[in-house]
Amino acid sequence: MIDGGEAIRFESVSKRFGETEAVKGLDITIEQGEFFSLLGPSGCGKTTTLRMVAGFEQPSEGRIFLDGQPVETVPPYQRNVNTVFQSYALFENLDVFENVAFGLKRRKVARDEIRRRVTAALELVQLPARSDAKPRELSGGQKQRVALARALVNRPGVLLLDEPLGALDLKLRRQMQLELKAIQREVGITFVYVTHDQEEALSMSDRIAVMDAGEVKQCGQPEDIYERPRGEFVAGFIGISNLLEGRVEDSGEVAIGNGLRIPAPLPNDCARGDAVQISVRPEKIAVQEIEPGMVSLEGRIETRVYLGVSTQITVSLGDGARLVALEQATYRAQADDRWEVGQRIRIGWRPEHCLVLR
C-alpha cells in the first residue's frame, strides 16, 4: 500500500430505497494506493456503496469525498474513477486494442498517445499478443484482463471492482487474484474491491470492511479480521469458526454445558453469569496430540470429510455441542487414514487461540 493521504472518505453515509436502508451510517476512510475490499453476503450493501462512489447512486444522507473533494453533485463521467464489472461489458464488434482504446478515443487523446498507452496496458495484463482478437475468441480470464486494461488505461485515481472474478472457475480465479494484486502494486492506484468470497478478500486486501445488513461490522487488516473477529457475524462469516454458547464463571472460565469449563482470555467487561460465545478456529484445534497447557476435551467423531490437503473432522462433545477440527496432511501420513466415524478422541487448543465474544 502506498501512503499518500486519503483517496475516499465516507462521512455518515446512508442509502435508502423506499423503506429499505441498504447502507447505514457508513464512516470509512480509504487511503491512496490501498487495496480495500468490501466483503459480505448478498444484499449487505457493498455494491450499493461502490455505486455511490462511482456516482450511479446518490447518498440519502451523508457525504462522499474523492481526493478530499465532495462529489455529491459531480456526475459519474466527471469523477476520476473507473469500474470493472463481473460481466466484462466488452464491445463484441471491436478487437482487444479497440476495446481498450475506446475511452481514450472518446476523450480525443492523440493517436500516438493512444497507441502507447494501450500497448502499455495490454503488456501490464499480459495480453499484447491478442490485441487483434475479438472478445468471442478470448477465454473468460482473458476477457477480464481486457476489461481491467480498459479501465487502467484511463489512469483513474480509484479503480472500482464489482465481483470481477465471479464468473471464472476456481483455478483461474485464484490465479487472477494473484495477478490483480501484483498489478495494483505496480500501478499504485487505489483499488476498491467488492466480493462475497472471504478467501479472495483475505488474499488480496490491505484492509477489509466486513458488511452485514448495510452496516460495517468490522474494518481492519486481514490478520485482524480473521484472528480477532469482533462479534458472532464476523467470526462466522470469515472462514469457519467454532462457536460455543457459554456463561462466565468466577474462576475466569466459561461453562459450556455438561459440566465442561473452558479457560479462556475474558474481555475486561465480562462478569460472572454473563452469556458469551467461545470462538476457536478449526485449524487451531489439535486432534489427539494434546500438549501440556492446552484446553483438552473428549468427544466422538460424527463426520469425517477428506479435503485432500486436510481432513475436516466434526466432534460431538455431548449435550448438542460440536467442534470442527481441521487436520493437515503431513509427510508422515495421509490426513484421513487415522480417524473413523464413531471413534472417541481427545481434542484441544491453546487458551490464547480462543476468543470470547459478547
PEMO-V485888 format. One record per pair of residues at least 6 apart in sequence whose ideal C-beta (glycine too) atoms are under 6 Angstrom apart, sorted by sequence separation. I is the first residue (numbers start at 0). GAP is how many residues later the second one is. If there is no record, write none. Layout:
# PEMO-V485888
I&GAP, I&GAP
This chain:
# PEMO-V485888
29&6, 39&6, 50&6, 121&6, 194&6, 228&6, 234&6, 248&6, 254&6, 289&6, 315&6, 328&6, 14&7, 51&7, 62&7, 63&7, 183&7, 200&7, 208&7, 209&7, 304&7, 14&8, 37&8, 70&8, 90&8, 134&8, 150&8, 164&8, 209&8, 245&8, 246&8, 252&8, 253&8, 313&8, 314&8, 326&8, 13&9, 89&9, 121&9, 245&9, 303&9, 13&10, 103&10, 208&10, 245&10, 252&10, 253&10, 313&10, 13&11, 37&11, 164&11, 302&11, 217&12, 225&12, 243&12, 300&12, 301&12, 312&12, 11&13, 12&13, 100&13, 224&13, 206&14, 207&14, 263&14, 300&14, 301&14, 311&14, 9&16, 216&16, 217&16, 298&16, 299&16, 309&16, 310&16, 9&17, 100&17, 204&17, 207&17, 216&17, 298&17, 9&18, 99&18, 126&18, 298&18, 309&18, 8&20, 124&20, 201&20, 296&20, 308&20, 54&21, 96&21, 99&21, 211&21, 7&22, 22&22, 53&22, 247&22, 249&22, 324&22, 5&23, 6&23, 21&23, 124&23, 176&23, 180&23, 54&24, 124&24, 209&24, 247&24, 253&24, 310&24, 6&25, 22&25, 309&25, 310&25, 21&26, 22&26, 176&26, 247&26, 312&26, 4&27, 53&27, 121&27, 139&27, 176&27, 3&28, 120&28, 139&28, 246&28, 247&28, 3&29, 53&29, 158&30, 245&30, 305&30, 1&31, 120&31, 140&31, 162&31, 0&32, 120&32, 157&32, 158&32, 159&32, 160&32, 161&32, 162&32, 245&32, 314&32, 0&33, 14&33, 261&33, 95&34, 96&34, 242&34, 243&34, 95&35, 117&35, 303&35, 116&36, 242&36, 94&37, 95&37, 303&37, 240&38, 241&38, 286&38, 300&38, 94&39, 197&40, 240&40, 284&40, 286&40, 300&40, 197&41, 239&42, 281&42, 300&42, 91&43, 281&43, 282&43, 14&44, 15&44, 234&44, 281&44, 299&44, 14&45, 89&45, 12&46, 13&46, 13&47, 98&47, 13&48, 297&48, 12&49, 99&49, 11&50, 95&50, 99&50, 295&50, 296&50, 10&51, 98&51, 102&51, 10&52, 295&52, 99&53, 294&53, 9&54, 293&54, 294&54, 87&55, 8&56, 289&56, 293&56, 287&57, 7&58, 287&58, 289&58, 87&59, 257&60, 286&60, 257&61, 256&62, 284&62, 285&62, 83&63, 83&64, 256&64, 284&64, 283&65, 83&67, 81&69, 279&69, 283&69, 81&72, 81&74, 279&74, 80&75, 79&76, 277&76, 278&76, 79&77, 80&77, 81&77, 82&77, 83&77, 84&77, 85&77, 243&77, 85&78, 278&78, 80&79, 83&80, 85&80, 275&80, 276&80, 85&81, 241&81, 241&82, 262&88, 66&90, 263&90, 265&90, 263&92, 53&106, 49&110, 49&112, 46&115, 231&125, 49&144, 46&147, 45&148, 34&149, 6&151, 32&155, 40&155, 33&156, 34&156, 35&156, 36&156, 37&156, 38&156, 32&157, 31&158, 38&162, 36&164, 45&165, 44&166, 43&167, 36&168, 43&168, 34&169, 38&169, 44&169, 34&170, 34&171, 35&171, 36&171, 37&171, 38&171, 39&171, 33&172, 39&172, 6&183, 1&186, 23&190, 22&191, 23&191, 21&192, 20&193, 0&205
